[in-house]
Amino acid sequence: MQEIPLRFLIRTLSFKRIANAALAIASFAVSASTRKPVCWGRPFILTVEPTNVCNLRCPLCVTGNGKMTRQTGLMTFDTFKTLIDKTGDYLFYLLLYQQGEPFINKEFIRFVQYAKEKRIFVTTSTNAHYFDPETAQATVASGLDSIIVSIDGAEQETYEKYRVGGSLQQVLDGVRNLVNEKEHQHSKTPVIYIQFIVMQHNEHELARMKRLTRELGANRLLVKKVQVETVAEACAWLPQQESLKRYKIEQDALTPKKTGRGPCPRPWTSSLVNWDGTVVPCCFDKNAGHPAGSVADHEMFTQIWNSQAYDDFRAQMLADRSAIDICANCSQGLKLFA
């Protein structure tokens, strides 16, 4: 998790959070060794989806390519507030993104402000098409700790091949607005990361992206290996440079070069809440195929976290991780960033 500035994360420390994290990690260790699910703590990392609506049509994204089977919509502030009221005292780290573009939700800045009132480290990821000067000012003032800006090309032609419908110039102007606002408000946050998903059509621009990151005044470039689902997608999108490929193709089969070993700790340490309040195990469950409950149905999050449905998923993870569909392409334990 290279995108976490530890000097800011340390500010979230409290006895309750440290004790809870210790319990959660211990329960995972006991579960992994006994192969029986126990859950003593609460998640100390939480992902919340402000919306699954997006302004772009990225061909490898379930939102952009039309493979999203969930209903689309926006999380309400009331749902977010109720969730943070129940979980915030135990959270170190809140990720305000999943599918969709977070800034489409007009309540996004309020989400950040409310979480920061509870001293939670807050990050998001965006395609940066909404950073006019006013939004940039509000974003910096909100206290957002870090932000990942997706820029997958140094030229419009390269950029729009994947970010279909996007404007590179608009994105660059948005990043400059953020950088200017940080200087104007004398703020070190949000730490700005430029994310470059390296693919077949843009790998030749890697050096230019490093220069562009410096020219923009962003803090760091993250080079991410592209995720695909099929051999056909691999042939169309994987870069030529072997070190930048996440997969290998053998006998017409696509497999990750490295796979996580043993049970994944995420069902014991983190969780994800979709825009409609549905709780799922992690970000790889893009279409909510493994729901454990819904905070929108007035279920308490702790009730869902300790529910039979969640324990059944943990038990399956302990018994045979490879049998879980969302784990087939999982990045847990893999080196995603080059």
C-alpha positions in Angstrom: 0.0 0.0 0.0 2.5 2.5 -1.2 -0.1 5.3 -1.4 -0.3 5.6 2.4 1.9 8.5 3.8 2.7 7.0 7.2 3.5 10.3 8.8 -0.2 11.3 8.4 -1.6 7.8 9.2 0.2 8.0 12.6 -2.0 10.9 13.6 -5.0 8.6 13.7 -3.6 6.4 16.5 -5.6 5.9 19.6 -5.7 3.2 22.3 -9.1 1.9 21.0 -7.9 1.6 17.5 -4.6 -0.1 18.3 -6.3 -2.5 20.6 -9.0 -3.3 18.0 -6.4 -3.8 15.3 -4.5 -6.2 17.6 -7.7 -8.2 18.2 -8.6 -8.4 14.5 -5.1 -9.5 13.5 -5.0 -12.0 16.3 -8.3 -13.5 15.3 -7.1 -13.9 11.8 -4.0 -15.7 13.0 -6.0 -18.0 15.2 -8.5 -18.7 12.4 -5.7 -19.4 9.9 -4.0 -21.8 12.3 -7.1 -23.7 13.4 -9.0 -23.4 10.1 -12.1 -22.3 12.1 -13.3 -18.7 11.8 -13.2 -16.5 14.9 -13.7 -12.8 14.8 -12.7 -10.8 17.8 -12.2 -7.3 16.5 -13.8 -4.9 14.0 -12.4 -3.8 10.6 -9.7 -1.1 11.0 -9.7 -0.4 7.2 -13.0 0.4 5.5 -13.8 1.1 1.8 -17.0 3.1 1.1 -18.3 3.6 -2.4 -19.8 7.1 -2.8 -21.2 6.0 -6.2 -20.9 3.4 -8.9 -21.7 6.0 -11.6 -18.8 7.2 -13.8 -18.3 9.8 -16.5 -15.9 7.6 -18.5 -16.2 4.3 -20.3 -12.9 2.5 -19.5 -13.1 -0.9 -21.3 -11.6 -3.0 -18.5 -13.8 -1.6 -15.8 -17.2 -3.2 -15.0 -18.8 0.3 -14.8 -17.3 1.5 -18.0 -17.8 -1.7 -20.1 -21.4 -2.2 -19.1 -20.8 -5.4 -17.0 -22.1 -3.8 -13.8 -25.1 -5.8 -12.7 -25.8 -3.8 -9.6 -28.2 -0.9 -9.6 -26.5 2.5 -10.0 -26.9 5.3 -7.5 -25.3 7.6 -5.0 -24.8 7.0 -1.2 -26.7 9.5 1.0 -25.0 11.5 3.7 -27.3 9.9 6.3 -26.2 6.4 5.3 -22.5 7.5 5.5 -23.0 9.3 8.8 -24.7 6.3 10.4 -21.9 4.0 9.1 -19.1 6.2 10.4 -20.8 6.7 13.7 -20.8 2.9 14.2 -17.3 2.2 12.9 -15.2 5.4 13.0 -13.7 4.9 16.5 -12.0 1.7 15.3 -10.9 2.9 11.8 -7.4 3.9 10.9 -8.0 4.1 7.2 -11.0 5.0 5.0 -11.0 4.6 1.3 -13.7 6.7 -0.3 -13.9 5.0 -3.7 -14.8 1.7 -5.4 -16.6 1.7 -8.7 -17.5 5.0 -10.3 -16.2 8.5 -9.9 -16.4 9.7 -6.3 -16.8 13.4 -7.1 -20.0 12.7 -9.0 -21.6 12.4 -5.6 -22.2 16.0 -4.5 -22.0 14.9 -0.8 -18.4 13.7 -1.2 -16.8 16.7 0.5 -19.2 16.3 3.4 -18.2 12.6 3.7 -14.5 13.6 4.0 -15.2 16.4 6.5 -17.3 14.1 8.7 -14.6 11.3 8.7 -11.9 13.8 9.4 -13.8 15.0 12.5 -13.2 11.6 13.9 -9.4 11.7 13.0 -9.6 9.0 10.3 -7.1 8.9 7.5 -9.1 9.4 4.3 -8.0 8.8 0.7 -9.8 8.6 -2.6 -9.1 7.8 -6.3 -10.4 10.0 -9.1 -10.2 10.6 -12.9 -10.0 14.3 -12.0 -12.5 15.7 -14.5 -14.3 17.7 -11.8 -11.5 19.8 -10.2 -12.6 23.3 -11.1 -11.1 25.9 -8.8 -14.1 25.8 -6.5 -14.0 22.0 -6.1 -10.2 22.0 -5.7 -10.5 24.6 -2.9 -13.2 22.6 -1.1 -11.2 19.4 -1.5 -8.0 20.8 0.1 -10.0 22.5 2.8 -11.9 19.2 3.6 -8.8 17.7 5.1 -8.5 14.8 2.6 -5.2 13.1 3.3 -4.3 11.7 -0.1 -5.7 11.3 -3.6 -4.9 9.1 -6.5 -5.3 10.7 -9.9 -5.6 8.3 -12.8 -3.6 9.5 -15.9 -2.9 6.7 -18.3 -1.2 8.7 -21.1 0.9 11.7 -21.7 -0.9 12.6 -25.0 -4.7 12.8 -25.6 -4.6 10.1 -28.2 -2.9 7.7 -25.8 -4.9 8.8 -22.8 -8.4 8.4 -24.4 -7.6 4.9 -25.7 -8.4 3.6 -22.2 -10.0 6.6 -20.5 -12.8 6.7 -23.2 -14.6 10.0 -23.2 -12.0 11.7 -21.1 -10.0 14.9 -21.7 -6.3 14.9 -20.7 -6.2 18.7 -20.7 -9.1 18.9 -18.3 -7.4 16.4 -16.0 -4.1 18.2 -16.1 -5.8 21.5 -15.3 -7.6 19.8 -12.4 -4.3 18.6 -10.9 -2.8 22.0 -11.3 -5.9 23.5 -9.5 -5.3 21.1 -6.6 -1.6 21.9 -6.4 -2.3 25.6 -6.5 -4.9 25.3 -3.7 -2.5 23.4 -1.5 0.0 26.2 -1.9 -2.7 28.8 -1.3 -4.0 27.1 1.9 -0.4 26.3 3.0 -1.5 22.6 3.2 0.6 19.5 2.9 -2.6 17.5 2.1 -3.9 15.9 0.1 -0.8 14.1 -0.9 -1.2 13.8 -4.7 -0.3 10.5 -6.5 -0.5 10.2 -10.2 -1.4 6.6 -11.2 -0.3 5.3 -14.5 -1.8 1.9 -15.5 0.9 0.6 -17.8 -0.6 -1.1 -20.9 0.4 -2.1 -24.4 -0.4 1.2 -26.0 1.2 3.5 -23.4 4.2 1.7 -22.0 6.5 3.8 -24.2 5.3 6.9 -22.3 6.5 5.8 -18.9 9.5 8.2 -18.9 7.3 11.1 -20.0 4.8 10.3 -17.2 7.6 10.6 -14.7 8.5 14.0 -16.0 4.9 15.0 -16.2 4.4 14.1 -12.5 7.2 16.4 -11.5 6.0 19.2 -13.8 2.5 19.1 -12.3 3.9 19.3 -8.8 2.3 16.0 -7.7 4.0 14.0 -5.0 4.7 10.7 -6.7 4.0 8.5 -9.7 2.5 5.1 -9.1 3.0 2.7 -12.0 0.3 0.0 -11.8 0.1 -3.3 -13.7 -3.1 -3.6 -15.7 -5.7 -6.2 -14.5 -7.5 -8.3 -17.2 -9.9 -11.2 -17.0 -9.4 -13.2 -20.3 -6.7 -14.2 -22.7 -8.3 -11.9 -25.3 -8.0 -9.0 -23.0 -4.4 -9.9 -22.2 -3.4 -10.0 -25.8 -5.1 -6.6 -26.4 -3.9 -4.7 -23.2 -0.8 -6.3 -21.6 2.4 -4.4 -22.1 5.3 -6.0 -24.0 7.9 -5.5 -21.3 7.8 -8.7 -19.2 8.5 -7.0 -15.9 5.4 -4.9 -16.3 3.1 -7.9 -16.9 1.0 -9.1 -14.1 0.1 -12.4 -15.9 1.5 -15.2 -17.9 -0.3 -17.0 -20.7 0.3 -20.8 -21.0 -1.7 -23.1 -23.2 -4.3 -20.5 -23.8 -4.8 -20.0 -20.0 -4.3 -16.7 -18.2 -2.8 -16.9 -14.7 -1.2 -14.3 -12.4 2.6 -14.6 -12.1 2.2 -14.6 -8.4 -0.7 -15.7 -6.2 -1.5 -15.1 -2.6 -0.8 -18.1 -0.4 -3.1 -19.3 2.3 -6.2 -17.4 3.5 -6.5 -13.7 2.8 -6.6 -11.5 6.0 -9.1 -9.0 4.5 -12.3 -10.7 5.8 -10.9 -10.2 9.4 -9.3 -6.7 9.0 -11.3 -4.7 6.4 -14.7 -4.4 4.7 -16.5 -2.6 2.0 -19.8 -0.8 1.9 -21.4 -0.1 -1.5 -23.3 3.1 -2.2 -26.6 1.4 -1.4 -25.3 0.2 2.0 -24.6 -3.4 0.9 -21.7 -4.9 2.8 -19.3 -7.1 0.9 -15.9 -8.7 1.8 -13.6 -6.6 -0.4 -13.1 -4.5 -3.5 -12.8 -7.5 -5.8 -16.5 -8.2 -5.3 -17.4 -5.6 -7.8 -21.0 -6.8 -8.4 -21.8 -7.7 -4.8 -21.9 -11.4 -5.3 -21.1 -12.1 -1.7 -23.4 -9.7 0.3 -23.4 -10.1 4.1 -26.1 -7.6 4.8 -27.0 -3.9 4.3 -26.6 -0.9 6.6 -29.4 0.7 4.5 -31.8 -1.9 5.9 -31.0 -0.6 9.4 -28.8 -3.5 10.3 -26.0 -2.4 12.6 -22.6 -2.8 10.9 -21.3 -4.8 13.8 -24.2 -7.2 13.5 -23.4 -7.7 9.8 -19.6 -8.1 10.6 -20.4 -10.8 13.1 -23.2 -12.4 11.0 -23.4 -16.0 9.9 -23.1 -14.8 6.3 -19.8 -13.2 7.0 -18.5 -16.2 9.0 -19.6 -18.5 6.2 -17.4 -16.5 3.8 -14.5 -16.6 6.3 -14.9 -20.4 6.6 -14.8 -20.8 2.8 -11.7 -18.6 2.7 -10.1 -20.9 5.3 -11.2 -24.1 3.6 -10.4 -23.3 -0.1 -9.5 -19.8 -1.2 -9.2 -20.9 -4.8 -12.8 -21.9 -4.9 -14.0 -18.3 -4.3 -14.7 -16.6 -7.6 -13.6 -13.1 -6.6 -10.3 -14.4 -5.3 -9.2 -15.7 -8.8 -7.8 -12.4 -9.8 -7.0 -11.0 -6.4 -4.1 -8.7 -5.8 -3.6 -9.5 -2.1 0.0 -10.3 -1.7 0.9 -9.5 -5.3 3.2 -6.7 -6.4 0.8 -4.4 -8.1 3.0 -1.4 -8.4 6.2 -1.5 -10.5 
